[in-house]
């Protein structure tokens, strides 16, 4: 349990160091491509931290998150490593640098640590081939979300990141989808999970 | 309009805070969804036996795993039966060992007029399933007495423990079966039957012999194999009954009287 927490701490420090270095860079670059993320929920940890980079005119955001799940939530402490990509097609601008994006869509794949979450039937060592068709350690999911973004106008950032985004997402995963597709009586909200987060970056 | 969308969105997110799940393996649930074994046993203890004399009637169904659509018809069929003291669910409540799946089953079974009790299945032990089952239902091994009948429910999912020689816990089972003060008859309930490949092969003999030696044992009930059966597989005088899975849309209505008499009705729904 302790190593997970230490790994998280080290990762967070590395990200902070990278961010600090980026801000000291004297070359002005209006749209530095990197951002940092802090997220709660979304099936990716009580809190997850990470970062990624903007692609395709800041519409596409591939990122890596490392989440921590304390024992009070999961019985044992867990770390969740997530690869996630979000696509935000429309971000109409309001006044004073504000943007509202009504729809984001995305997908993710993650890995949960813990000996109870086996990767394959073979790696678990106790099942014949094909005994369980899914891996408790790996989840694949889809999400839809909405967000508001503030972008600092002008060159005086006062040490702040150029772009800050607050987002909310509703997601589901492969196992919940299989349950829903095979049962009419399960409603859509029953298979959804809420995540809230903050992304900041650019210079 | 954008502001309206935004505020609407934020309001929706805030109202759905119960959706804020930290992991699919999250085992936190509301108070009403915890310790159902203890709560249902308390309900049962307070309930007068619905059948007269020494007659006891109960339902056995099993393997509800991911068959949520079949649960409402099951519940309404069981509620139409007369004299049902309680319902036994023979394990594999969930398919993926997720607490959310277990709550989906709970919400459907809340419609039962009679209390219900469960035994743990192999699917309920996958991933974080053990922690979820223990929190939402209760102990993996337990026993209760109702209508002068002792029910002993045991975890027999040996493969989930890599056949470590300790599941089922045969000494515990022997101890429970030996305690017959004031008991007219006994019934053992498990998920994986001893004649299945997922039962610890080293314990098949000790388990079967324990049941042979058990005083006043009527039969053993099990799930897992999705195939109804009523037989004496070891020709040792012990009857093993395998129940219908929820998917098969049949269940067993069992009526006991005297010391070892019983009637088995197969009910379709």
Interface residues (C-beta under 8 A of the other chain):
Chain A: X40 X41 X42 X43 X44 X45 X46 X67 X69 X72 X73 X74 X75 X76 X78 X80 X92 X94 X100 X102 X112 X114 X116 X117 X125 X126 X127 X132 X134 X136 X139 X146 X148 X168 X170 X173 X175 X176 X178 X179 X182 X183 X184 X185 X186 X189 X190 X192 X193 X194 X195 X196
Chain B: X2 X3 X5 X6 X9 X10 X13 X16 X17 X19 X20 X21 X22 X23 X24 X25 X26 X27 X28 X66 X67 X68 X69 X71 X72 X95 X96 X97 X98 X100 X101 X104 X126 X127 X128 X130 X131 X132 X135 X159 X160 X161 X162 X163
